[in-house]
């Protein structure tokens, strides 16, 4: 029962944060769901939840998406996804938890102390980011850090377009990451049914997040989101160290 409550709460708050900022879903869902699920099941569950939550949002924001850029990101993702799945299959659980925690904390810190937008996006940059995003998505259900950090430095992408691009890219990268997981038998009926049962929780979290988004200044939303993400990553990292020392 306790594990079920943790999973539901994690899905709700992750969906809420994602709707607020355009990123952060997996950074909250991964460490929270890892409290009730083993790493491999957690990763596949989070990938499915990102797909379920992302498809309606991707349709909603499609007019703000640069589709040529999205194509480059996905081309890189095709190369990165199998590498991440291989890592997911071979990495021990404590190491997985520590790596997930480090990735989440590092991303939050880089986002908090990022410099002003001074560069323009490039095709090669998008391709590299696509590879890294899909690899991290397949291994840890964390496609967000490379994308969020790269978009944040690009002067030619507005905040509204950044939010839309992140939501659409995360959805498609999650689909790419899910494919090798499915064909390597990491996907089970139990995991799939659990993810389907959480769909109402996802949409409720997204609805609440959108209401908050319309009422709070963007600077406050970003700072709150990054703080929550950093704390979640810290907890995950400490759990990994504890498991390694046990």
MOTARA-V253158 format. One record per backbone hydrogen bond with DSSP energy under -0.5 kcal/mol. CO is the residue of the C=O (numbers start at 1). NH is the residue of the N-H. E is the energy in kcal/mol with one decimal. If there is no record, write none. Layout:
co	nh	e
CO	NH	E
CO	NH	E
This chain:
co	nh	e
1	5	-2.2
2	6	-2.2
3	7	-2.3
4	8	-2.5
5	9	-2.6
6	10	-2.5
7	11	-2.3
8	12	-2.3
9	13	-2.4
10	14	-2.0
11	15	-2.0
12	16	-2.2
13	17	-2.3
14	18	-2.2
15	19	-1.9
16	20	-1.5
17	21	-2.4
18	22	-2.6
24	28	-1.4
25	28	-0.8
25	29	-3.2
26	30	-2.7
28	32	-1.8
29	33	-2.9
30	34	-1.6
32	35	-1.5
33	36	-1.3
33	37	-1.3
38	42	-2.6
39	43	-2.7
40	44	-2.0
41	45	-2.3
42	46	-2.7
43	47	-2.3
44	48	-2.3
45	49	-2.4
46	50	-2.4
47	51	-1.8
48	52	-2.7
49	53	-2.6
50	54	-2.0
51	55	-2.0
52	56	-0.6
53	57	-1.0
54	58	-3.2
55	59	-1.9
56	60	-2.1
57	61	-2.2
59	62	-1.0
61	64	-1.7
62	65	-1.2
65	67	-0.9
66	70	-2.1
67	71	-1.9
68	72	-1.5
69	73	-2.3
70	74	-2.2
71	75	-1.8
72	76	-1.9
73	77	-1.8
74	78	-1.8
75	79	-0.8
76	79	-0.6
76	80	-1.7
77	81	-2.4
78	82	-0.5
79	83	-0.6
80	84	-1.8
81	85	-2.0
82	86	-2.0
83	87	-1.8
84	88	-2.2
85	89	-1.6
86	90	-1.3
87	91	-2.3
92	96	-2.3
93	97	-2.5
94	98	-2.3
95	99	-2.7
96	100	-2.7
97	101	-2.4
98	102	-2.5
99	103	-2.6
100	104	-2.3
101	105	-2.6
102	106	-2.7
103	107	-2.1
104	108	-2.2
105	109	-2.5
106	110	-2.4
107	111	-2.2
108	112	-2.2
109	113	-2.3
111	114	-0.8
116	118	-0.6
119	155	-3.4
122	126	-2.3
123	127	-2.2
124	128	-2.3
125	129	-2.4
126	130	-2.3
127	131	-1.9
128	132	-2.4
129	133	-2.7
130	134	-2.1
131	135	-2.2
132	136	-2.6
133	137	-2.1
134	138	-2.4
135	139	-2.1
136	140	-2.6
136	142	-1.7
137	141	-1.3
143	147	-0.8
144	148	-3.0
145	149	-2.3
146	150	-2.1
147	151	-2.9
148	152	-1.8
149	153	-0.8
150	153	-0.9
150	154	-0.5
151	154	-1.2
153	118	-0.7
153	119	-1.8
153	155	-0.6
154	157	-1.1
158	162	-2.9
159	163	-2.3
160	164	-2.0
161	165	-3.0
162	166	-2.6
163	167	-2.1
164	168	-2.3
165	169	-2.7
166	170	-2.8
167	171	-1.6
168	172	-2.0
169	173	-2.9
170	174	-2.4
171	175	-1.7
172	176	-2.1
173	177	-2.7
174	178	-2.0
175	179	-1.4
176	180	-0.9
177	181	-1.1
178	182	-2.4
179	183	-2.0
180	184	-0.7
181	184	-0.5
181	186	-2.4
181	187	-0.7
182	185	-1.2
186	188	-0.5
188	192	-2.3
189	193	-2.9
190	194	-2.0
191	195	-2.2
192	196	-2.4
193	197	-2.3
194	198	-0.9
195	198	-0.6
196	199	-1.5
198	202	-2.1
199	203	-2.1
200	204	-2.0
201	205	-2.4
202	206	-2.4
203	207	-2.2
204	208	-2.3
205	209	-2.4
206	210	-2.2
207	211	-1.9
208	212	-2.1
209	213	-2.4
210	214	-1.6
212	215	-1.5
212	216	-1.8
217	221	-2.0
218	222	-2.5
219	223	-2.1
220	224	-2.4
221	225	-2.5
222	226	-2.5
223	227	-2.0
224	228	-2.2
225	229	-2.3
226	230	-2.4
227	231	-2.2
228	232	-2.2
229	233	-2.5
230	234	-2.2
231	235	-2.1
232	236	-1.9
233	237	-2.4
234	238	-2.5
235	239	-2.1
236	240	-1.9
237	241	-2.2
238	242	-2.5
239	243	-2.4
240	244	-2.0
241	245	-2.2
242	246	-1.2
